[in-house]
């Protein structure tokens, strides 16, 4: 992952309570990495709930913990890395009559 992006994520300031636009900006930024982070949706749920109309939820300590956990989750290595032909490579595939899928890890 680009060190500059990691720095931006780690230094991201906690949104002010009630600043829905700031929460939306943060979630929009980190959502790019969601498919590479195990448990992302579970951690992000509290913050996503803040975006709902008439949510009846305000920023609290649990939201602060979720915010920090998301920052940690998407900034730890390796979330995403370029292919390195020198490292061990695993190819997994699956197919049916209608589709095919594969993972290179």
KEVEXSE-728051 format. One line per 4 residues: number of its first residue (from 1); their letters; for each residue x, y, z of N, C-alpha, C, CB. Coordinates in nm, 4 decimals, m for minus. Glycine has a CB too. Layout:
NUM = a = X/Y/Z/X/Y/Z/X/Y/Z/X/Y/Z | ... $
//
This chain:
1 = xxxx = 0.0849/m0.1175/0.0000/0.0000/0.0000/0.0000/0.0897/0.1241/0.0000/m0.0968/m0.0003/0.1229 | 0.0482/0.2232/m0.0701/0.1240/0.3474/m0.0832/0.1457/0.4105/0.0548/0.0506/0.4463/m0.1773 | 0.2719/0.4341/0.0950/0.2997/0.4926/0.2267/0.2295/0.6268/0.2498/0.4485/0.5109/0.2433 | 0.2109/0.7034/0.1447/0.1419/0.8324/0.1589/m0.0045/0.8114/0.1982/0.1506/0.9133/0.0273 $
5 = xxxx = m0.0685/0.7106/0.1406/m0.2080/0.6809/0.1778/m0.2159/0.6320/0.3221/m0.2685/0.5748/0.0826 | m0.1193/0.5497/0.3619/m0.1161/0.5020/0.5004/m0.1036/0.6207/0.5951/0.0011/0.4023/0.5222 | m0.0156/0.7154/0.5617/0.0026/0.8340/0.6455/m0.1270/0.9141/0.6545/0.1158/0.9223/0.5902 | m0.1937/0.9331/0.5417/m0.3195/1.0088/0.5402/m0.4235/0.9412/0.6288/m0.3732/1.0226/0.3960 $
9 = xxxx = m0.4338/0.8094/0.6201/m0.5317/0.7361/0.7014/m0.4980/0.7482/0.8491/m0.5368/0.5878/0.6603 | m0.3722/0.7259/0.8838/m0.3324/0.7295/1.0255/m0.3508/0.8676/1.0884/m0.1871/0.6867/1.0397 | m0.3346/0.9733/1.0083/m0.3464/1.1095/1.0617/m0.4872/1.1669/1.0491/m0.2490/1.2007/0.9911 | m0.5805/1.0914/0.9946/m0.7170/1.1399/0.9746/m0.7785/1.1740/1.1098/m0.8035/1.0344/0.8999 $
13 = xxxx = m0.8266/1.2953/1.1226/m0.8864/1.3419/1.2479/m1.0270/1.2865/1.2657/m0.8897/1.4947/1.2519 | m1.0594/1.2547/1.3884/m1.1941/1.2079/1.4206/m1.2940/1.3180/1.3860/m1.2053/1.1677/1.5714 | m1.4040/1.2832/1.3178/m1.5047/1.3847/1.2840/m1.5689/1.4434/1.4093/m1.6128/1.3244/1.1936 | m1.6101/1.5679/1.3993/m1.6848/1.6286/1.5090/m1.8210/1.5618/1.5188/m1.6999/1.7820/1.4886 $
17 = xxxx = m1.8716/1.5429/1.6408/m2.0048/1.4842/1.6554/m2.1070/1.5625/1.5733/m2.0467/1.4809/1.8040 | m2.1858/1.4915/1.4982/m2.2888/1.5548/1.4170/m2.2444/1.5942/1.2777/m2.3385/1.6741/1.4862 | m2.1150/1.5818/1.2473/m2.0653/1.6176/1.1142/m2.0778/1.4968/1.0211/m1.9173/1.6666/1.1213 | m2.1965/1.4785/0.9684/m2.2266/1.3631/0.8842/m2.1420/1.3637/0.7568/m2.3754/1.3610/0.8485 $
21 = xxxx = m2.1170/1.4823/0.7021/m2.0366/1.4904/0.5792/m1.8943/1.4404/0.6027/m2.0333/1.6349/0.5269 | m1.8377/1.4694/0.7187/m1.7021/1.4226/0.7499/m1.6993/1.2704/0.7640/m1.6503/1.4890/0.8795 | m1.8028/1.2146/0.8258/m1.8124/1.0686/0.8385/m1.8248/1.0071/0.6995/m1.9339/1.0277/0.9280 | m1.9069/1.0661/0.6148/m1.9270/1.0159/0.4783/m1.7956/1.0222/0.3986/m2.0376/1.0979/0.4062 $
25 = xxxx = m1.7194/1.1300/0.4140/m1.5902/1.1426/0.3441/m1.4938/1.0323/0.3877/m1.5271/1.2815/0.3711 | m1.4860/1.0115/0.5190/m1.3960/0.9087/0.5704/m1.4365/0.7708/0.5193/m1.3948/0.9101/0.7239 | m1.5645/0.7379/0.5311/m1.6106/0.6068/0.4857/m1.5905/0.5898/0.3350/m1.7583/0.5872/0.5215 | m1.6106/0.6958/0.2599/m1.5871/0.6891/0.1161/m1.4423/0.6580/0.0838/m1.6274/0.8190/0.0505 $
29 = xxxx = m1.3520/0.7157/0.1611/m1.2089/0.6930/0.1392/m1.1704/0.5493/0.1734/m1.1257/0.7911/0.2231 | m1.2115/0.5010/0.2908/m1.1692/0.3675/0.3345/m1.2481/0.2556/0.2672/m1.1833/0.3557/0.4847 | m1.3660/0.2855/0.2125/m1.4465/0.1824/0.1466/m1.3749/0.1192/0.0280/m1.5780/0.2411/0.1007 | m1.2813/0.1913/m0.0324/m1.2049/0.1343/m0.1433/m1.1366/0.0047/m0.1010/m1.1006/0.2350/m0.1941 $
33 = xxxx = m1.0947/m0.0041/0.0245/m1.0180/m0.1184/0.0742/m1.1034/m0.2251/0.1408/m0.9148/m0.0710/0.1709 | m1.2334/m0.2077/0.1448/m1.3212/m0.2978/0.2202/m1.3071/m0.4435/0.1804/m1.4635/m0.2559/0.2025 | m1.2908/m0.4718/0.0528/m1.2845/m0.6120/0.0106/m1.1531/m0.6787/0.0488/m1.3044/m0.6217/m0.1390 | m1.0558/m0.6016/0.0932/m0.9275/m0.6570/0.1343/m0.9146/m0.6668/0.2864/m0.8148/m0.5726/0.0786 $
37 = xxxx = m1.0183/m0.6271/0.3595/m1.0123/m0.6220/0.5059/m1.1190/m0.7120/0.5663/m1.0298/m0.4772/0.5563 | m1.0749/m0.8146/0.6347/m1.1665/m0.9070/0.6997/m1.2435/m0.8354/0.8105/m1.0902/m1.0282/0.7565 | m1.3750/m0.8443/0.8074/m1.4585/m0.7846/0.9108/m1.4851/m0.6365/0.8933/m1.3963/m0.8063/1.0418 | m1.4549/m0.5816/0.7764/m1.4722/m0.4385/0.7526/m1.6153/m0.3935/0.7809/m1.4344/m0.4041/0.6090 $
41 = xxxx = m1.7125/m0.4632/0.7254/m1.8531/m0.4221/0.7387/m1.8979/m0.4190/0.8839/m1.9433/m0.5159/0.6596 | m1.8531/m0.5167/0.9602/m1.8917/m0.5220/1.1015/m1.8365/m0.4010/1.1770/m1.8415/m0.6528/1.1665 | m1.7130/m0.3650/1.1487/m1.6506/m0.2508/1.2159/m1.7142/m0.1196/1.1701/m1.4989/m0.2487/1.1889 | m1.7446/m0.1099/1.0404/m1.7975/0.0152/0.9840/m1.9453/0.0370/1.0132/m1.7762/0.0168/0.8351 $
45 = xxxx = m2.0132/m0.0627/1.0644/m2.1583/m0.0531/1.0824/m2.2004/0.0666/1.1675/m2.2103/m0.1799/1.1455 | m2.1348/0.0878/1.2796/m2.1713/0.2005/1.3667/m2.1598/0.3337/1.2939/m2.0828/0.2021/1.4916 | m2.0544/0.3487/1.2149/m2.0365/0.4743/1.1420/m2.1374/0.4865/1.0282/m1.8936/0.4844/1.0870 | m2.1675/0.3760/0.9631/m2.2703/0.3790/0.8583/m2.4066/0.4143/0.9157/m2.2775/0.2440/0.7866 $
49 = xxxx = m2.4334/0.3683/1.0370/m2.5613/0.4005/1.1018/m2.5768/0.5509/1.1243/m2.5731/0.3265/1.2357 | m2.4655/0.6207/1.1425/m2.4711/0.7660/1.1618/m2.5202/0.8384/1.0369/m2.3338/0.8191/1.2011 | m2.5061/0.7754/0.9215/m2.5429/0.8383/0.7946/m2.6909/0.8241/0.7612/m2.4611/0.7794/0.6831 | m2.7588/0.7366/0.8328/m2.9000/0.7129/0.8034/m2.9852/0.8307/0.8468/m2.9482/0.5854/0.8719 $
53 = xxxx = m3.0849/0.8592/0.7649/m3.1798/0.9642/0.7981/m3.2560/0.9222/0.9235/m3.2773/0.9920/0.6792 | m3.2760/1.0148/1.0149/m3.3463/0.9862/1.1403/m3.2848/0.8664/1.2128/m3.4951/0.9601/1.1129 | m3.1524/0.8620/1.2145/m3.0827/0.7490/1.2757/m3.1053/0.7433/1.4260/m2.9341/0.7570/1.2465 | m3.1239/0.8585/1.4878/m3.1394/0.8597/1.6324/m3.0102/0.8216/1.7032/m3.2505/0.7658/1.6736 $
57 = xxxx = m2.9005/0.8270/1.6327/m2.7713/0.7898/1.6890/m2.6802/0.9108/1.6812/m2.7091/0.6676/1.6143 | m2.6010/0.9274/1.7850/m2.5020/1.0344/1.7868/m2.3637/0.9732/1.8089/m2.5349/1.1397/1.8973 | m2.2627/1.0517/1.7799/m2.1249/1.0051/1.7967/m2.0990/0.9802/1.9442/m2.0230/1.1080/1.7395 | m2.0487/0.8613/1.9758/m2.0163/0.8269/2.1137/m1.8822/0.7530/2.1158/m2.1294/0.7399/2.1780 $
61 = xxxx = m1.8458/0.7004/2.2317/m1.7167/0.6313/2.2447/m1.7072/0.5093/2.1539/m1.6945/0.5889/2.3890 | m1.8193/0.4404/2.1337/m1.8185/0.3236/2.0451/m1.7876/0.3652/1.9014/m1.9540/0.2500/2.0513 | m1.8378/0.4809/1.8608/m1.8084/0.5319/1.7263/m1.6608/0.5686/1.7149/m1.8968/0.6547/1.6936 | m1.6059/0.6275/1.8200/m1.4632/0.6611/1.8207/m1.3793/0.5346/1.8085/m1.4257/0.7379/1.9494 $
65 = xxxx = m1.4176/0.4300/1.8805/m1.3458/0.3028/1.8727/m1.3567/0.2423/1.7330/m1.3997/0.2044/1.9772 | m1.4753/0.2498/1.6728/m1.4947/0.1975/1.5370/m1.4117/0.2773/1.4365/m1.6445/0.2017/1.4979 | m1.4078/0.4088/1.4536/m1.3292/0.4957/1.3661/m1.1818/0.4559/1.3719/m1.3468/0.6444/1.4061 | m1.1296/0.4395/1.4934/m0.9889/0.4019/1.5098/m0.9635/0.2611/1.4566/m0.9478/0.4107/1.6579 $
69 = xxxx = m1.0575/0.1697/1.4816/m1.0418/0.0324/1.4330/m1.0389/0.0275/1.2805/m1.1551/m0.0562/1.4860 | m1.1215/0.1089/1.2153/m1.1199/0.1142/1.0686/m0.9878/0.1692/1.0176/m1.2359/0.2000/1.0165 | m0.9374/0.2730/1.0824/m0.8078/0.3285/1.0428/m0.6991/0.2221/1.0538/m0.7721/0.4510/1.1299 | m0.7005/0.1475/1.1632/m0.6008/0.0425/1.1832/m0.6174/m0.0694/1.0806/m0.6112/m0.0143/1.3252 $
73 = xxxx = m0.7425/m0.1069/1.0558/m0.7721/m0.2177/0.9657/m0.7237/m0.1909/0.8234/m0.9210/m0.2452/0.9649 | m0.7492/m0.0719/0.7727/m0.7135/m0.0440/0.6334/m0.5697/0.0049/0.6162/m0.8078/0.0584/0.5766 | m0.5012/0.0382/0.7244/m0.3646/0.0892/0.7099/m0.2581/m0.0126/0.7474/m0.3471/0.2121/0.7939 | m0.2979/m0.1278/0.7979/m0.1958/m0.2265/0.8326/m0.1543/m0.3037/0.7077/m0.2476/m0.3235/0.9418 $
77 = xxxx = m0.0325/m0.3461/0.7064/0.0210/m0.4207/0.5923/m0.0086/m0.5684/0.6108/0.1737/m0.3972/0.5763 | m0.0239/m0.6464/0.5102/m0.0532/m0.6010/0.3757/m0.2034/m0.6019/0.3498/0.0188/m0.6882/0.2733 | m0.2576/m0.4905/0.3186/m0.3958/m0.4840/0.2729/m0.3980/m0.5210/0.1254/m0.4577/m0.3421/0.2969 | m0.3087/m0.4609/0.0519/m0.3014/m0.4857/m0.0912/m0.1571/m0.4652/m0.1338/m0.3986/m0.3924/m0.1712 $
81 = xxxx = m0.1064/m0.5562/m0.2129/0.0328/m0.5445/m0.2564/0.0440/m0.5820/m0.4037/0.1253/m0.6342/m0.1703 | 0.1465/m0.5302/m0.4682/0.1740/m0.5672/m0.6066/0.2261/m0.7101/m0.6105/0.2758/m0.4695/m0.6713 | 0.2026/m0.7764/m0.7198/0.2496/m0.9131/m0.7388/0.4017/m0.9173/m0.7325/0.1995/m0.9700/m0.8731 | 0.4536/m1.0114/m0.6540/0.5979/m1.0311/m0.6421/0.6293/m1.1731/m0.6890/0.6476/m1.0071/m0.4941 $
85 = xxxx = 0.6891/m1.1888/m0.8073/0.7150/m1.3227/m0.8599/0.8153/m1.4025/m0.7768/0.7647/m1.3123/m1.0009 | 0.8858/m1.3368/m0.6860/0.9828/m1.4054/m0.6010/0.9165/m1.4742/m0.4819/1.0873/m1.3070/m0.5516 | 0.7927/m1.4368/m0.4507/0.7227/m1.4949/m0.3357/0.6363/m1.6124/m0.3798/0.6360/m1.3886/m0.2653 | 0.6020/m1.6969/m0.2822/0.5137/m1.8105/m0.3102/0.3796/m1.7588/m0.3626/0.4929/m1.8978/m0.1823 $
89 = xxxx = 0.3273/m1.8256/m0.4647/0.2017/m1.7848/m0.5262/0.1017/m1.8995/m0.5179/0.2236/m1.7416/m0.6733 | m0.0209/m1.8670/m0.4808/m0.1288/m1.9650/m0.4737/m0.2371/m1.9224/m0.5711/m0.1854/m1.9780/m0.3283 | m0.2786/m2.0160/m0.6570/m0.3872/m1.9899/m0.7509/m0.5051/m2.0768/m0.7096/m0.3438/m2.0186/m0.8995 | m0.6200/m2.0134/m0.6873/m0.7421/m2.0860/m0.6542/m0.8457/m2.0508/m0.7593/m0.7932/m2.0515/m0.5096 $
93 = xxxx = m0.9186/m2.1524/m0.8062/m1.0203/m2.1236/m0.9071/m1.1436/m2.2092/m0.8831/m0.9651/m2.1478/m1.0489 | m1.2526/m2.1655/m0.9431/m1.3796/m2.2353/m0.9325/m1.4579/m2.2037/m1.0587/m1.4588/m2.1938/m0.8029 | m1.5359/m2.2992/m1.1049/m1.6136/m2.2758/m1.2265/m1.7442/m2.3534/m1.2202/m1.5330/m2.3160/m1.3519 | m1.8402/m2.3038/m1.2931/m1.9677/m2.3732/m1.3101/m2.0062/m2.3627/m1.4570/m2.0798/m2.3128/m1.2170 $
97 = xxxx = m2.1267/m2.4046/m1.4904/m2.1725/m2.3941/m1.6293/m2.1911/m2.2493/m1.6727/m2.3030/m2.4699/m1.6471 | m2.2002/m2.1569/m1.5758/m2.2355/m2.0188/m1.6078/m2.1252/m1.9167/m1.5822/m2.3548/m1.9804/m1.5299 | m2.0302/m1.9503/m1.4984/m1.9303/m1.8500/m1.4613/m1.7998/m1.9161/m1.4196/m1.9829/m1.7612/m1.3481 | m1.6980/m1.8358/m1.4082/m1.5682/m1.8818/m1.3627/m1.5104/m1.7743/m1.2703/m1.4723/m1.9115/m1.4836 $
101 = xxxx = m1.4355/m1.8151/m1.1703/m1.3748/m1.7194/m1.0787/m1.2381/m1.7686/m1.0360/m1.4644/m1.6964/m0.9561 | m1.1545/m1.6764/m0.9943/m1.0224/m1.7152/m0.9507/m0.9605/m1.6126/m0.8586/m0.9340/m1.7377/m1.0687 | m0.8644/m1.6589/m0.7782/m0.7927/m1.5721/m0.6854/m0.6444/m1.6044/m0.6970/m0.8437/m1.5903/m0.5379 | m0.5646/m1.5025/m0.7079/m0.4200/m1.5162/m0.7087/m0.3697/m1.4522/m0.5806/m0.3551/m1.4504/m0.8363 $
105 = x = m0.3094/m1.5333/m0.4941/m0.2616/m1.4772/m0.3666/m0.1227/m1.5276/m0.3349/m0.3573/m1.5125/m0.2519 $
//
